[in-house]
Amino acid sequence: MTAPAYLIVEMHITDMEQYKKYMAEAPAVVKAHGGEYLVRGGRHETLEGDWQPHRVAMLRFPSYDQAKAWWDDEQYQRVRKLRQGATVYFNMVLVEGVSAPV
C-alpha cells in the first residue's frame, strides 16, 4: 500500500486581492493530481515552540510521487506565478505519510 503525502504550507499574505487569483485556480490543478485541501487558512494557534505562521494550508495527495508530479506540472507552474508579489513568504514542505496498518 502506498503511503499518502502531505504538503504543509505557511505563508504571510500581504496582498489578498492578488492572492485570490492564485486561490481561484490552484484547486483544479491539485484535484487533477489526486490532491485535496485539508486546511486552507482558518483559525490556528501555536501550542508549543515559537512557530508563528500567519496562515497555514495543508494538502493530502495519494502518494509522494503524485504530489511531486503536481509540483512539476506546467499548469501549476503557471498558477504559481499568480501569487508572486502577494506574500512576504510562502514556505512549503512535502512529507510522506504513514501507510495504514494491514
C-alpha positions in Angstrom: 0.0 0.0 0.0 1.3 3.4 -1.0 1.6 6.0 1.8 -0.2 9.3 1.3 1.9 12.5 1.1 1.1 15.7 2.9 2.0 19.2 1.8 2.3 21.7 4.6 2.4 25.4 3.7 2.9 28.5 5.8 2.5 31.9 4.3 2.2 35.6 5.1 -0.2 37.2 2.6 0.1 40.9 2.1 -2.0 41.4 -1.0 -5.1 39.3 -0.6 -6.6 40.6 -3.9 -3.6 39.3 -5.8 -3.5 36.1 -3.8 -7.2 35.4 -4.6 -6.2 34.9 -8.2 -4.0 32.0 -7.1 -6.7 30.6 -4.8 -9.2 30.6 -7.6 -7.0 28.4 -9.9 -4.9 26.2 -7.7 -7.6 23.8 -6.5 -8.3 22.5 -10.0 -4.6 21.6 -10.5 -4.4 20.0 -7.1 -7.5 17.9 -7.8 -6.2 16.8 -11.2 -3.3 15.2 -9.4 -5.5 13.4 -6.8 -4.8 16.0 -4.1 -7.2 17.6 -1.7 -7.1 20.5 0.7 -7.3 19.5 4.4 -6.6 23.0 5.7 -6.8 26.3 3.9 -6.4 29.2 6.3 -8.7 29.1 9.3 -8.2 29.5 13.0 -4.9 28.3 14.4 -2.6 28.8 17.5 0.8 27.8 18.5 0.7 25.2 21.2 4.4 24.6 21.7 7.5 26.3 20.4 7.9 29.6 18.8 6.5 29.0 15.3 4.1 31.9 14.5 2.8 31.3 11.0 0.4 34.0 9.7 -1.6 31.4 7.6 -1.3 27.6 7.2 -2.5 25.3 4.5 -2.3 21.5 4.3 -3.0 19.2 1.4 -3.0 15.5 1.0 -2.0 13.6 -2.1 -2.4 9.8 -2.7 1.4 9.4 -2.9 4.6 11.4 -2.7 5.1 10.9 -6.4 1.7 12.3 -7.2 2.5 15.4 -5.1 5.8 15.8 -6.9 4.0 15.5 -10.3 1.6 18.2 -9.2 4.5 20.5 -8.2 6.3 19.9 -11.6 3.1 20.2 -13.7 3.3 23.0 -16.3 -0.2 24.2 -15.3 0.8 24.5 -11.7 3.9 26.4 -12.6 1.7 28.9 -14.4 -0.7 29.1 -11.5 2.1 29.6 -9.0 3.1 32.8 -10.8 -0.3 34.3 -9.9 0.8 34.6 -6.2 4.0 36.5 -7.0 4.2 39.7 -5.0 1.2 38.7 -2.9 3.2 37.2 0.0 6.1 38.1 2.3 6.9 34.4 2.4 5.4 31.1 1.1 7.2 28.1 2.7 6.2 24.6 1.6 7.3 21.2 2.8 6.3 17.8 1.4 6.3 14.9 3.8 5.5 11.2 3.2 2.7 9.9 5.5 2.5 6.5 7.1 0.8 3.6 5.4 -2.2 2.3 7.2 -1.7 -0.9 9.1 -3.0 -4.0 7.4 
